[in-house]
Amino acid sequence: MPKKAKILIVDDDPLNRLVLEKTLGQDHDVFLVDSGEKALTFTKSNQVDLIILDVVMPGIDGYEVLVQLKENPITQSIPIIFISANNSHTDEAKGLELGAMDYITKPFNASIVKVRVRNQLLIKQKNDLLEMLASIDGLTEIPNRRYLDENLSREWRRSKRNGSCLSVLLMDIDHFKRYNDCYGHRAGDECLKQVAQALAAQCERSTDFIARYGGEEFAAVLPDVNKQQAQAFAQKLRKAVHDLNIEHKASLNAEHITISIGIASMENGNASAEQALLEQADLGLYAAKDAGRDQVFAVNL
């Protein structure tokens, strides 16, 4: 069964909310709030696919809600349909210029609302697919550096705001240049694929992910994970690569492919920037290599 889209309806008129819920509730998961303030609070902790937003409301009006949603990287891509009793072309133009995707005037026709909602959801679905394809590494089919940078930045801000833990791991396939020289670049590509998939398979929580950092390097982002938990997860990753048992007769530290891992953990929001976590994890990676490779080394912030 296809997953239902989540639609947030923001309107201070209870009758409008009821009519819109009845119109859209059969095909979608509908959420209702009666003010701009509640809409902003709701979107901080809930993901939605579309917002139907009244323009004229007490307190924060629809225009201001739209501006704040567009300023937030987490909510800026949510399509918004304005609804208003005012059919002024000037008001409609203002909403579209601010970033609304469509404009419906009251009293609205249920069939028109359904069609416009469907069209916006189809556009979002296509945009989400393009965004996903742009965020996947073509060789290994795991998230790429772009995805890593965007999501690490978001998770760092969330951890900073909540004072929660965040751990970052940087991994490097040991003596990979020697592997390519020995077995050839085609075998090297196949090795990268196998290692990437083995690493990604260890992520049991939806919030964790492994990305290709570049070349033979990979990175893991682990929200709400402290240093000790990150070390345990790193050992799990190291073992997963061991278990692949990919022959590497040119390696200087083992007869098969191994990885070295550096860890940096932020606790209580104490990292100055997300790049600081990557830099510290990189120092840990070099320390793991200096210690003989096939090692895990955690750096204290």
C-alpha positions in Angstrom: 0.0 0.0 0.0 1.5 3.4 -1.0 2.5 5.6 1.9 0.0 8.4 2.5 1.3 12.0 2.2 1.3 14.1 5.4 -0.6 17.4 5.0 -0.7 20.2 7.6 -3.7 22.5 7.5 -3.2 25.9 9.2 -6.4 27.9 9.5 -8.0 29.7 12.5 -11.5 29.0 11.2 -12.8 25.6 12.6 -15.3 25.2 9.8 -12.5 25.6 7.1 -10.4 23.1 9.0 -13.2 20.6 9.1 -14.1 20.9 5.4 -10.4 20.6 4.4 -9.9 17.6 6.6 -13.0 15.9 5.2 -11.9 16.7 1.7 -8.4 15.4 2.0 -8.5 13.0 5.0 -9.5 9.9 3.0 -6.4 9.9 0.8 -3.9 11.6 3.1 -2.8 11.9 6.7 -4.1 15.3 7.7 -2.9 17.4 10.7 -4.8 20.5 11.9 -3.5 23.6 13.8 -5.3 26.9 14.3 -2.5 29.5 14.3 0.8 30.4 12.6 2.7 29.9 15.9 1.4 26.4 16.2 2.3 25.6 12.6 5.9 26.6 13.2 6.0 24.6 16.4 4.5 21.6 14.7 7.0 21.6 11.8 10.0 21.7 14.2 9.3 18.2 15.4 7.2 16.7 12.5 7.9 16.1 8.9 5.1 17.0 6.4 4.8 16.8 2.7 2.5 19.8 2.1 1.1 22.7 4.0 -2.2 24.4 3.3 -1.8 27.8 4.9 -4.4 30.5 5.6 -3.2 34.0 4.9 -5.1 36.1 7.5 -4.9 34.8 11.0 -4.5 36.3 14.5 -0.9 36.7 15.6 1.5 35.6 12.9 -0.1 35.7 9.5 0.4 33.3 6.7 3.0 35.5 5.0 5.2 35.5 8.1 4.8 31.8 8.6 5.9 31.2 5.0 9.0 33.5 5.4 10.1 31.6 8.5 9.5 28.2 6.9 11.6 29.2 3.9 14.4 30.5 6.1 14.7 27.2 7.9 16.8 24.6 5.9 14.7 21.8 7.3 11.4 23.2 6.2 12.3 25.3 3.2 11.4 22.7 0.6 7.9 21.9 1.9 5.4 23.0 -0.8 2.8 25.5 0.5 -0.6 26.3 -0.8 -2.1 29.6 0.4 -5.9 29.8 1.0 -7.6 33.2 1.5 -10.9 34.9 1.3 -9.2 37.8 -0.5 -9.1 37.3 -4.2 -6.8 40.2 -4.9 -4.2 39.6 -7.5 -1.7 41.7 -5.5 -2.1 39.4 -2.5 -1.8 36.3 -4.7 1.3 37.6 -6.3 2.9 38.5 -2.9 2.3 34.9 -1.7 3.9 33.4 -4.9 6.8 35.8 -4.7 7.5 34.7 -1.1 7.6 31.1 -2.2 4.1 29.7 -2.1 3.4 27.1 -4.8 -0.3 27.8 -5.3 -3.1 30.0 -4.2 -6.8 29.0 -3.5 -9.5 31.5 -2.7 -12.4 30.9 -0.3 -15.0 29.6 -0.6 -13.1 26.7 -2.2 -14.3 23.9 -4.3 -13.4 20.4 -2.9 -12.6 19.0 -6.4 -10.2 21.9 -7.2 -8.5 21.6 -3.8 -8.0 17.8 -4.4 -6.5 18.4 -7.8 -4.1 21.2 -6.7 -3.0 19.2 -3.7 -2.4 16.2 -5.9 -0.4 18.2 -8.4 1.8 19.7 -5.7 2.5 16.3 -4.2 3.4 14.9 -7.6 5.9 17.7 -8.1 7.3 17.2 -4.6 7.6 13.4 -5.3 9.6 14.1 -8.4 11.8 16.7 -6.7 12.5 14.3 -3.8 13.5 11.6 -6.3 15.9 14.0 -8.1 17.3 15.2 -4.7 17.9 11.6 -3.7 19.6 10.7 -7.0 21.8 13.8 -6.5 22.8 12.6 -3.1 23.8 9.0 -4.0 27.4 8.0 -4.9 27.2 6.4 -8.3 29.8 3.7 -7.7 28.9 2.5 -4.2 25.2 3.4 -4.2 25.4 4.9 -0.7 25.1 8.6 0.3 27.7 10.9 -1.2 29.8 13.8 0.2 27.1 16.3 -0.5 24.5 14.3 1.5 27.1 14.0 4.3 27.8 17.7 4.5 24.1 18.7 4.4 22.9 16.1 7.0 25.9 16.5 9.3 25.2 20.3 9.4 21.6 19.6 10.3 22.4 17.1 12.9 25.1 19.3 14.4 22.6 22.2 14.7 20.0 19.9 16.3 22.5 18.5 18.8 23.7 22.0 19.6 20.2 23.1 20.2 19.2 20.1 22.3 22.6 19.6 24.1 22.6 16.0 22.9 25.4 13.7 21.7 26.6 13.4 18.2 29.4 11.2 16.9 31.3 11.2 13.6 33.5 8.4 12.3 36.0 8.6 9.4 37.1 5.3 7.9 39.8 4.5 5.4 40.5 1.2 3.6 44.1 0.3 4.6 46.7 0.2 1.8 44.0 0.7 -0.9 46.5 2.1 -3.4 48.5 -1.0 -3.1 45.3 -3.0 -3.7 44.6 -1.1 -6.9 48.2 -1.6 -8.1 48.0 -5.3 -7.4 44.5 -6.2 -8.6 43.6 -3.4 -11.0 41.1 -0.5 -10.8 38.2 -2.7 -11.8 38.8 -4.9 -8.8 39.3 -1.8 -6.7 35.9 -0.5 -7.7 34.3 -3.8 -6.8 36.1 -3.8 -3.4 34.8 -0.3 -2.7 31.2 -1.4 -3.5 31.5 -4.4 -1.2 33.0 -2.5 1.7 30.4 0.3 1.3 27.5 -2.1 1.4 28.9 -4.0 4.3 29.3 -0.7 6.3 25.9 0.6 5.4 24.3 -2.7 6.4 25.4 -2.1 10.0 23.2 1.0 10.4 20.1 -0.3 12.3 18.7 3.1 13.2 17.1 5.3 10.6 19.0 8.3 11.9 22.4 6.7 11.3 24.1 6.7 7.9 27.3 5.8 6.2 28.5 8.0 3.3 31.4 7.9 0.8 33.7 10.7 1.9 36.0 10.5 -1.1 38.2 7.9 -2.7 38.5 5.0 -0.3 37.3 7.0 2.7 33.9 6.7 4.3 32.1 8.6 7.0 29.4 7.7 9.5 27.1 10.2 11.3 25.5 8.9 14.5 23.0 11.2 16.3 22.5 10.7 20.0 25.5 8.4 20.2 28.2 9.1 22.8 31.9 8.2 22.6 31.6 4.7 24.2 28.7 3.8 21.9 30.5 5.1 18.9 33.6 3.0 19.7 31.3 -0.1 19.9 29.8 0.7 16.6 33.2 1.3 15.0 34.3 -2.2 16.1 31.2 -3.6 14.6 32.1 -1.8 11.3 35.7 -3.1 11.4 34.4 -6.7 12.0 32.0 -6.4 9.1 34.9 -5.5 6.7 36.9 -8.4 8.2 34.1 -10.8 7.5 34.1 -9.9 3.8 37.5 -11.6 3.7 38.6 -9.8 0.5 42.1 -11.0 -0.3 44.8 -8.3 -0.2 48.1 -9.9 -0.6 49.8 -6.5 -1.1 48.7 -5.2 2.3 51.4 -4.5 4.8 49.1 -5.2 7.9 46.9 -8.2 6.9 46.1 -10.8 4.3 42.7 -9.3 3.6 41.0 -5.9 3.3 40.8 -4.0 6.6 39.8 -0.5 7.6 41.1 2.1 10.1 38.6 4.3 11.9 38.8 7.7 13.7 36.1 8.9 16.1 35.0 12.3 17.3 32.1 12.7 19.7 30.3 15.8 20.8 28.5 15.7 24.1 26.3 18.5 25.5 26.6 20.4 22.3 30.3 21.2 22.9 31.6 21.2 19.3 32.1 24.7 17.8 31.2 23.6 14.3 30.4 20.4 12.4 33.7 20.8 10.6 35.4 20.5 13.9 34.0 17.0 14.3 35.2 16.0 10.9 38.7 17.4 11.6 38.9 15.6 15.0 37.7 12.4 13.4 40.4 12.8 10.8 43.0 13.2 13.5 41.7 10.0 15.0 42.0 8.2 11.7 45.6 9.2 11.3 46.3 8.0 14.9 44.7 4.6 14.0 46.9 4.3 11.0 50.0 5.3 13.0 49.1 2.6 15.5 49.4 -0.1 12.9 46.1 0.2 10.9 43.0 -2.0 11.3 42.4 0.1 14.5 39.8 2.3 16.1 41.0 5.6 17.7 38.7 8.0 19.5 39.7 11.7 19.9 38.6 13.8 22.8 37.1 17.2 21.9 
